[in-house]
Amino acid sequence: MVETVELTSLDSIDNFIHQNKFSFLYISRPDCGVCHAVLPQLRELLDKFPHIKLGYI
């Protein structure tokens, strides 16, 4: 399964974007059931595209 990088600050988000040619930022809230349900499906999909790096906000 694709590695997820947790991003907790604007600097870490900016660094993640600049360090990866293709980056996908997934924005979620702790109490969002839909966000938590979709994340595993997204990880599975991104397994097919290893050049895209997943950042979790």
mmCIF file of the N, C-alpha and C atoms, coordinates in Angstrom:
data_MODEL
# 
_entry.id   MODEL 
# 
loop_
_atom_site.group_PDB 
_atom_site.id 
_atom_site.type_symbol 
_atom_site.label_atom_id 
_atom_site.label_alt_id 
_atom_site.label_comp_id 
_atom_site.label_asym_id 
_atom_site.label_entity_id 
_atom_site.label_seq_id 
_atom_site.pdbx_PDB_ins_code 
_atom_site.Cartn_x 
_atom_site.Cartn_y 
_atom_site.Cartn_z 
_atom_site.occupancy 
_atom_site.B_iso_or_equiv 
_atom_site.pdbx_formal_charge 
_atom_site.auth_seq_id 
_atom_site.auth_comp_id 
_atom_site.auth_asym_id 
_atom_site.auth_atom_id 
_atom_site.pdbx_PDB_model_num 
ATOM 1   N N  . MET A 1 1  ? 0.844   -1.182 0.000   1.00 0.00 ? 1  MET A N  1 
ATOM 2   C CA . MET A 1 1  ? 0.000   0.000  0.000   1.00 0.00 ? 1  MET A CA 1 
ATOM 3   C C  . MET A 1 1  ? 0.887   1.243  0.000   1.00 0.00 ? 1  MET A C  1 
ATOM 4   N N  . VAL A 1 2  ? 0.440   2.263  -0.647  1.00 0.00 ? 2  VAL A N  1 
ATOM 5   C CA . VAL A 1 2  ? 1.214   3.488  -0.807  1.00 0.00 ? 2  VAL A CA 1 
ATOM 6   C C  . VAL A 1 2  ? 1.489   4.141  0.559   1.00 0.00 ? 2  VAL A C  1 
ATOM 7   N N  . GLU A 1 3  ? 2.692   4.692  0.685   1.00 0.00 ? 3  GLU A N  1 
ATOM 8   C CA . GLU A 1 3  ? 3.072   5.368  1.919   1.00 0.00 ? 3  GLU A CA 1 
ATOM 9   C C  . GLU A 1 3  ? 2.374   6.729  1.983   1.00 0.00 ? 3  GLU A C  1 
ATOM 10  N N  . THR A 1 4  ? 1.847   7.052  3.150   1.00 0.00 ? 4  THR A N  1 
ATOM 11  C CA . THR A 1 4  ? 1.192   8.333  3.371   1.00 0.00 ? 4  THR A CA 1 
ATOM 12  C C  . THR A 1 4  ? 2.073   9.179  4.276   1.00 0.00 ? 4  THR A C  1 
ATOM 13  N N  . VAL A 1 5  ? 2.359   10.399 3.850   1.00 0.00 ? 5  VAL A N  1 
ATOM 14  C CA . VAL A 1 5  ? 3.161   11.321 4.641   1.00 0.00 ? 5  VAL A CA 1 
ATOM 15  C C  . VAL A 1 5  ? 2.208   12.293 5.320   1.00 0.00 ? 5  VAL A C  1 
ATOM 16  N N  . GLU A 1 6  ? 2.234   12.314 6.650   1.00 0.00 ? 6  GLU A N  1 
ATOM 17  C CA . GLU A 1 6  ? 1.359   13.227 7.382   1.00 0.00 ? 6  GLU A CA 1 
ATOM 18  C C  . GLU A 1 6  ? 2.001   14.608 7.411   1.00 0.00 ? 6  GLU A C  1 
ATOM 19  N N  . LEU A 1 7  ? 1.237   15.583 6.995   1.00 0.00 ? 7  LEU A N  1 
ATOM 20  C CA . LEU A 1 7  ? 1.717   16.963 6.912   1.00 0.00 ? 7  LEU A CA 1 
ATOM 21  C C  . LEU A 1 7  ? 0.950   17.801 7.930   1.00 0.00 ? 7  LEU A C  1 
ATOM 22  N N  . THR A 1 8  ? 1.689   18.473 8.826   1.00 0.00 ? 8  THR A N  1 
ATOM 23  C CA . THR A 1 8  ? 1.033   19.168 9.935   1.00 0.00 ? 8  THR A CA 1 
ATOM 24  C C  . THR A 1 8  ? 1.289   20.677 9.973   1.00 0.00 ? 8  THR A C  1 
ATOM 25  N N  . SER A 1 9  ? 2.041   21.178 9.007   1.00 0.00 ? 9  SER A N  1 
ATOM 26  C CA . SER A 1 9  ? 2.308   22.618 8.982   1.00 0.00 ? 9  SER A CA 1 
ATOM 27  C C  . SER A 1 9  ? 2.392   23.093 7.532   1.00 0.00 ? 9  SER A C  1 
ATOM 28  N N  . LEU A 1 10 ? 2.278   24.390 7.365   1.00 0.00 ? 10 LEU A N  1 
ATOM 29  C CA . LEU A 1 10 ? 2.389   24.948 6.013   1.00 0.00 ? 10 LEU A CA 1 
ATOM 30  C C  . LEU A 1 10 ? 3.779   24.699 5.430   1.00 0.00 ? 10 LEU A C  1 
ATOM 31  N N  . ASP A 1 11 ? 4.799   24.752 6.270   1.00 0.00 ? 11 ASP A N  1 
ATOM 32  C CA . ASP A 1 11 ? 6.163   24.490 5.788   1.00 0.00 ? 11 ASP A CA 1 
ATOM 33  C C  . ASP A 1 11 ? 6.311   23.050 5.312   1.00 0.00 ? 11 ASP A C  1 
ATOM 34  N N  . SER A 1 12 ? 5.745   22.091 6.062   1.00 0.00 ? 12 SER A N  1 
ATOM 35  C CA . SER A 1 12 ? 5.853   20.696 5.647   1.00 0.00 ? 12 SER A CA 1 
ATOM 36  C C  . SER A 1 12 ? 5.079   20.444 4.355   1.00 0.00 ? 12 SER A C  1 
ATOM 37  N N  . ILE A 1 13 ? 3.954   21.112 4.179   1.00 0.00 ? 13 ILE A N  1 
ATOM 38  C CA . ILE A 1 13 ? 3.180   20.991 2.936   1.00 0.00 ? 13 ILE A CA 1 
ATOM 39  C C  . ILE A 1 13 ? 3.976   21.554 1.766   1.00 0.00 ? 13 ILE A C  1 
ATOM 40  N N  . ASP A 1 14 ? 4.539   22.718 1.965   1.00 0.00 ? 14 ASP A N  1 
ATOM 41  C CA . ASP A 1 14 ? 5.328   23.363 0.915   1.00 0.00 ? 14 ASP A CA 1 
ATOM 42  C C  . ASP A 1 14 ? 6.535   22.499 0.533   1.00 0.00 ? 14 ASP A C  1 
ATOM 43  N N  . ASN A 1 15 ? 7.231   21.960 1.527   1.00 0.00 ? 15 ASN A N  1 
ATOM 44  C CA . ASN A 1 15 ? 8.390   21.095 1.262   1.00 0.00 ? 15 ASN A CA 1 
ATOM 45  C C  . ASN A 1 15 ? 7.968   19.833 0.520   1.00 0.00 ? 15 ASN A C  1 
ATOM 46  N N  . PHE A 1 16 ? 6.850   19.242 0.918   1.00 0.00 ? 16 PHE A N  1 
ATOM 47  C CA . PHE A 1 16 ? 6.363   18.029 0.275   1.00 0.00 ? 16 PHE A CA 1 
ATOM 48  C C  . PHE A 1 16 ? 6.078   18.275 -1.203  1.00 0.00 ? 16 PHE A C  1 
ATOM 49  N N  . ILE A 1 17 ? 5.432   19.381 -1.502  1.00 0.00 ? 17 ILE A N  1 
ATOM 50  C CA . ILE A 1 17 ? 5.097   19.722 -2.891  1.00 0.00 ? 17 ILE A CA 1 
ATOM 51  C C  . ILE A 1 17 ? 6.374   19.930 -3.710  1.00 0.00 ? 17 ILE A C  1 
ATOM 52  N N  . HIS A 1 18 ? 7.344   20.613 -3.137  1.00 0.00 ? 18 HIS A N  1 
ATOM 53  C CA . HIS A 1 18 ? 8.569   20.908 -3.881  1.00 0.00 ? 18 HIS A CA 1 
ATOM 54  C C  . HIS A 1 18 ? 9.508   19.705 -4.000  1.00 0.00 ? 18 HIS A C  1 
ATOM 55  N N  . GLN A 1 19 ? 9.419   18.751 -3.084  1.00 0.00 ? 19 GLN A N  1 
ATOM 56  C CA . GLN A 1 19 ? 10.298  17.585 -3.121  1.00 0.00 ? 19 GLN A CA 1 
ATOM 57  C C  . GLN A 1 19 ? 9.777   16.468 -4.015  1.00 0.00 ? 19 GLN A C  1 
ATOM 58  N N  . ASN A 1 20 ? 8.504   16.518 -4.374  1.00 0.00 ? 20 ASN A N  1 
ATOM 59  C CA . ASN A 1 20 ? 7.905   15.456 -5.178  1.00 0.00 ? 20 ASN A CA 1 
ATOM 60  C C  . ASN A 1 20 ? 7.365   16.032 -6.479  1.00 0.00 ? 20 ASN A C  1 
ATOM 61  N N  . LYS A 1 21 ? 7.776   15.426 -7.573  1.00 0.00 ? 21 LYS A N  1 
ATOM 62  C CA . LYS A 1 21 ? 7.343   15.905 -8.883  1.00 0.00 ? 21 LYS A CA 1 
ATOM 63  C C  . LYS A 1 21 ? 5.821   15.819 -9.018  1.00 0.00 ? 21 LYS A C  1 
ATOM 64  N N  . PHE A 1 22 ? 5.243   14.704 -8.539  1.00 0.00 ? 22 PHE A N  1 
ATOM 65  C CA . PHE A 1 22 ? 3.796   14.524 -8.543  1.00 0.00 ? 22 PHE A CA 1 
ATOM 66  C C  . PHE A 1 22 ? 3.348   14.290 -7.111  1.00 0.00 ? 22 PHE A C  1 
ATOM 67  N N  . SER A 1 23 ? 2.533   15.184 -6.589  1.00 0.00 ? 23 SER A N  1 
ATOM 68  C CA . SER A 1 23 ? 2.058   15.022 -5.222  1.00 0.00 ? 23 SER A CA 1 
ATOM 69  C C  . SER A 1 23 ? 0.540   15.166 -5.186  1.00 0.00 ? 23 SER A C  1 
ATOM 70  N N  . PHE A 1 24 ? -0.070  14.359 -4.325  1.00 0.00 ? 24 PHE A N  1 
ATOM 71  C CA . PHE A 1 24 ? -1.512  14.377 -4.131  1.00 0.00 ? 24 PHE A CA 1 
ATOM 72  C C  . PHE A 1 24 ? -1.737  14.728 -2.667  1.00 0.00 ? 24 PHE A C  1 
ATOM 73  N N  . LEU A 1 25 ? -2.399  15.832 -2.409  1.00 0.00 ? 25 LEU A N  1 
ATOM 74  C CA . LEU A 1 25 ? -2.677  16.249 -1.043  1.00 0.00 ? 25 LEU A CA 1 
ATOM 75  C C  . LEU A 1 25 ? -4.104  15.869 -0.685  1.00 0.00 ? 25 LEU A C  1 
ATOM 76  N N  . TYR A 1 26 ? -4.238  15.062 0.354   1.00 0.00 ? 26 TYR A N  1 
ATOM 77  C CA . TYR A 1 26 ? -5.553  14.605 0.822   1.00 0.00 ? 26 TYR A CA 1 
ATOM 78  C C  . TYR A 1 26 ? -5.859  15.345 2.112   1.00 0.00 ? 26 TYR A C  1 
ATOM 79  N N  . ILE A 1 27 ? -6.888  16.160 2.089   1.00 0.00 ? 27 ILE A N  1 
ATOM 80  C CA . ILE A 1 27 ? -7.263  16.988 3.229   1.00 0.00 ? 27 ILE A CA 1 
ATOM 81  C C  . ILE A 1 27 ? -8.443  16.340 3.929   1.00 0.00 ? 27 ILE A C  1 
ATOM 82  N N  . SER A 1 28 ? -8.301  16.165 5.245   1.00 0.00 ? 28 SER A N  1 
ATOM 83  C CA . SER A 1 28 ? -9.322  15.479 6.021   1.00 0.00 ? 28 SER A CA 1 
ATOM 84  C C  . SER A 1 28 ? -9.505  16.165 7.369   1.00 0.00 ? 28 SER A C  1 
ATOM 85  N N  . ARG A 1 29 ? -10.602 15.822 8.012   1.00 0.00 ? 29 ARG A N  1 
ATOM 86  C CA . ARG A 1 29 ? -10.866 16.281 9.377   1.00 0.00 ? 29 ARG A CA 1 
ATOM 87  C C  . ARG A 1 29 ? -11.017 15.046 10.261  1.00 0.00 ? 29 ARG A C  1 
ATOM 88  N N  . PRO A 1 30 ? -10.678 15.150 11.533  1.00 0.00 ? 30 PRO A N  1 
ATOM 89  C CA . PRO A 1 30 ? -10.751 13.985 12.414  1.00 0.00 ? 30 PRO A CA 1 
ATOM 90  C C  . PRO A 1 30 ? -12.151 13.368 12.517  1.00 0.00 ? 30 PRO A C  1 
ATOM 91  N N  . ASP A 1 31 ? -13.183 14.161 12.415  1.00 0.00 ? 31 ASP A N  1 
ATOM 92  C CA . ASP A 1 31 ? -14.542 13.646 12.593  1.00 0.00 ? 31 ASP A CA 1 
ATOM 93  C C  . ASP A 1 31 ? -15.283 13.403 11.274  1.00 0.00 ? 31 ASP A C  1 
ATOM 94  N N  . CYS A 1 32 ? -14.575 13.331 10.170  1.00 0.00 ? 32 CYS A N  1 
ATOM 95  C CA . CYS A 1 32 ? -15.203 13.147 8.855   1.00 0.00 ? 32 CYS A CA 1 
ATOM 96  C C  . CYS A 1 32 ? -15.211 11.667 8.483   1.00 0.00 ? 32 CYS A C  1 
ATOM 97  N N  . GLY A 1 33 ? -16.371 11.048 8.569   1.00 0.00 ? 33 GLY A N  1 
ATOM 98  C CA . GLY A 1 33 ? -16.507 9.631  8.238   1.00 0.00 ? 33 GLY A CA 1 
ATOM 99  C C  . GLY A 1 33 ? -16.242 9.343  6.776   1.00 0.00 ? 33 GLY A C  1 
ATOM 100 N N  . VAL A 1 34 ? -16.661 10.233 5.904   1.00 0.00 ? 34 VAL A N  1 
ATOM 101 C CA . VAL A 1 34 ? -16.440 10.041 4.472   1.00 0.00 ? 34 VAL A CA 1 
ATOM 102 C C  . VAL A 1 34 ? -14.947 10.084 4.161   1.00 0.00 ? 34 VAL A C  1 
ATOM 103 N N  . CYS A 1 35 ? -14.248 11.040 4.747   1.00 0.00 ? 35 CYS A N  1 
ATOM 104 C CA . CYS A 1 35 ? -12.802 11.163 4.516   1.00 0.00 ? 35 CYS A CA 1 
ATOM 105 C C  . CYS A 1 35 ? -12.076 9.884  4.928   1.00 0.00 ? 35 CYS A C  1 
ATOM 106 N N  . HIS A 1 36 ? -12.442 9.330  6.061   1.00 0.00 ? 36 HIS A N  1 
ATOM 107 C CA . HIS A 1 36 ? -11.779 8.121  6.556   1.00 0.00 ? 36 HIS A CA 1 
ATOM 108 C C  . HIS A 1 36 ? -12.159 6.893  5.735   1.00 0.00 ? 36 HIS A C  1 
ATOM 109 N N  . ALA A 1 37 ? -13.331 6.909  5.132   1.00 0.00 ? 37 ALA A N  1 
ATOM 110 C CA . ALA A 1 37 ? -13.752 5.784  4.286   1.00 0.00 ? 37 ALA A CA 1 
ATOM 111 C C  . ALA A 1 37 ? -13.077 5.823  2.920   1.00 0.00 ? 37 ALA A C  1 
ATOM 112 N N  . VAL A 1 38 ? -12.828 7.015  2.408   1.00 0.00 ? 38 VAL A N  1 
ATOM 113 C CA . VAL A 1 38 ? -12.256 7.170  1.069   1.00 0.00 ? 38 VAL A CA 1 
ATOM 114 C C  . VAL A 1 38 ? -10.740 6.969  1.068   1.00 0.00 ? 38 VAL A C  1 
ATOM 115 N N  . LEU A 1 39 ? -10.067 7.284  2.159   1.00 0.00 ? 39 LEU A N  1 
ATOM 116 C CA . LEU A 1 39 ? -8.599  7.208  2.191   1.00 0.00 ? 39 LEU A CA 1 
ATOM 117 C C  . LEU A 1 39 ? -8.049  5.828  1.828   1.00 0.00 ? 39 LEU A C  1 
ATOM 118 N N  . PRO A 1 40 ? -8.567  4.723  2.369   1.00 0.00 ? 40 PRO A N  1 
ATOM 119 C CA . PRO A 1 40 ? -8.036  3.413  1.954   1.00 0.00 ? 40 PRO A CA 1 
ATOM 120 C C  . PRO A 1 40 ? -8.244  3.129  0.465   1.00 0.00 ? 40 PRO A C  1 
ATOM 121 N N  . GLN A 1 41 ? -9.352  3.590  -0.082  1.00 0.00 ? 41 GLN A N  1 
ATOM 122 C CA . GLN A 1 41 ? -9.609  3.405  -1.509  1.00 0.00 ? 41 GLN A CA 1 
ATOM 123 C C  . GLN A 1 41 ? -8.620  4.215  -2.332  1.00 0.00 ? 41 GLN A C  1 
ATOM 124 N N  . LEU A 1 42 ? -8.309  5.414  -1.885  1.00 0.00 ? 42 LEU A N  1 
ATOM 125 C CA . LEU A 1 42 ? -7.338  6.264  -2.574  1.00 0.00 ? 42 LEU A CA 1 
ATOM 126 C C  . LEU A 1 42 ? -5.948  5.628  -2.535  1.00 0.00 ? 42 LEU A C  1 
ATOM 127 N N  . ARG A 1 43 ? -5.560  5.098  -1.373  1.00 0.00 ? 43 ARG A N  1 
ATOM 128 C CA . ARG A 1 43 ? -4.258  4.434  -1.261  1.00 0.00 ? 43 ARG A CA 1 
ATOM 129 C C  . ARG A 1 43 ? -4.158  3.259  -2.228  1.00 0.00 ? 43 ARG A C  1 
ATOM 130 N N  . GLU A 1 44 ? -5.225  2.493  -2.319  1.00 0.00 ? 44 GLU A N  1 
ATOM 131 C CA . GLU A 1 44 ? -5.240  1.353  -3.237  1.00 0.00 ? 44 GLU A CA 1 
ATOM 132 C C  . GLU A 1 44 ? -5.107  1.814  -4.688  1.00 0.00 ? 44 GLU A C  1 
ATOM 133 N N  . LEU A 1 45 ? -5.797  2.877  -5.045  1.00 0.00 ? 45 LEU A N  1 
ATOM 134 C CA . LEU A 1 45 ? -5.714  3.426  -6.396  1.00 0.00 ? 45 LEU A CA 1 
ATOM 135 C C  . LEU A 1 45 ? -4.306  3.931  -6.693  1.00 0.00 ? 45 LEU A C  1 
ATOM 136 N N  . LEU A 1 46 ? -3.703  4.634  -5.734  1.00 0.00 ? 46 LEU A N  1 
ATOM 137 C CA . LEU A 1 46 ? -2.378  5.200  -5.958  1.00 0.00 ? 46 LEU A CA 1 
ATOM 138 C C  . LEU A 1 46 ? -1.285  4.139  -5.997  1.00 0.00 ? 46 LEU A C  1 
ATOM 139 N N  . ASP A 1 47 ? -1.580  2.911  -5.558  1.00 0.00 ? 47 ASP A N  1 
ATOM 140 C CA . ASP A 1 47 ? -0.618  1.817  -5.719  1.00 0.00 ? 47 ASP A CA 1 
ATOM 141 C C  . ASP A 1 47 ? -0.299  1.582  -7.192  1.00 0.00 ? 47 ASP A C  1 
ATOM 142 N N  . LYS A 1 48 ? -1.243  1.917  -8.052  1.00 0.00 ? 48 LYS A N  1 
ATOM 143 C CA . LYS A 1 48 ? -1.056  1.739  -9.494  1.00 0.00 ? 48 LYS A CA 1 
ATOM 144 C C  . LYS A 1 48 ? -0.221  2.865  -10.111 1.00 0.00 ? 48 LYS A C  1 
ATOM 145 N N  . PHE A 1 49 ? 0.012   3.919  -9.334  1.00 0.00 ? 49 PHE A N  1 
ATOM 146 C CA . PHE A 1 49 ? 0.754   5.092  -9.808  1.00 0.00 ? 49 PHE A CA 1 
ATOM 147 C C  . PHE A 1 49 ? 1.853   5.429  -8.790  1.00 0.00 ? 49 PHE A C  1 
ATOM 148 N N  . PRO A 1 50 ? 2.925   4.653  -8.758  1.00 0.00 ? 50 PRO A N  1 
ATOM 149 C CA . PRO A 1 50 ? 3.949   4.829  -7.724  1.00 0.00 ? 50 PRO A CA 1 
ATOM 150 C C  . PRO A 1 50 ? 4.694   6.163  -7.794  1.00 0.00 ? 50 PRO A C  1 
ATOM 151 N N  . HIS A 1 51 ? 4.611   6.863  -8.906  1.00 0.00 ? 51 HIS A N  1 
ATOM 152 C CA . HIS A 1 51 ? 5.295   8.152  -9.020  1.00 0.00 ? 51 HIS A CA 1 
ATOM 153 C C  . HIS A 1 51 ? 4.519   9.278  -8.331  1.00 0.00 ? 51 HIS A C  1 
ATOM 154 N N  . ILE A 1 52 ? 3.281   9.023  -7.921  1.00 0.00 ? 52 ILE A N  1 
ATOM 155 C CA . ILE A 1 52 ? 2.481   10.022 -7.223  1.00 0.00 ? 52 ILE A CA 1 
ATOM 156 C C  . ILE A 1 52 ? 2.622   9.788  -5.725  1.00 0.00 ? 52 ILE A C  1 
ATOM 157 N N  . LYS A 1 53 ? 3.058   10.795 -5.001  1.00 0.00 ? 53 LYS A N  1 
ATOM 158 C CA . LYS A 1 53 ? 3.257   10.703 -3.552  1.00 0.00 ? 53 LYS A CA 1 
ATOM 159 C C  . LYS A 1 53 ? 2.045   11.297 -2.842  1.00 0.00 ? 53 LYS A C  1 
ATOM 160 N N  . LEU A 1 54 ? 1.596   10.615 -1.792  1.00 0.00 ? 54 LEU A N  1 
ATOM 161 C CA . LEU A 1 54 ? 0.394   11.004 -1.072  1.00 0.00 ? 54 LEU A CA 1 
ATOM 162 C C  . LEU A 1 54 ? 0.735   11.732 0.214   1.00 0.00 ? 54 LEU A C  1 
ATOM 163 N N  . GLY A 1 55 ? 0.244   12.954 0.327   1.00 0.00 ? 55 GLY A N  1 
ATOM 164 C CA . GLY A 1 55 ? 0.382   13.730 1.556   1.00 0.00 ? 55 GLY A CA 1 
ATOM 165 C C  . GLY A 1 55 ? -0.973  13.858 2.226   1.00 0.00 ? 55 GLY A C  1 
ATOM 166 N N  . TYR A 1 56 ? -1.014  13.652 3.537   1.00 0.00 ? 56 TYR A N  1 
ATOM 167 C CA . TYR A 1 56 ? -2.251  13.656 4.313   1.00 0.00 ? 56 TYR A CA 1 
ATOM 168 C C  . TYR A 1 56 ? -2.256  14.885 5.217   1.00 0.00 ? 56 TYR A C  1 
ATOM 169 N N  . ILE A 1 57 ? -3.255  15.708 5.009   1.00 0.00 ? 57 ILE A N  1 
ATOM 170 C CA . ILE A 1 57 ? -3.389  16.936 5.826   1.00 0.00 ? 57 ILE A CA 1 
ATOM 171 C C  . ILE A 1 57 ? -4.605  16.777 6.715   1.00 0.00 ? 57 ILE A C  1 
# 
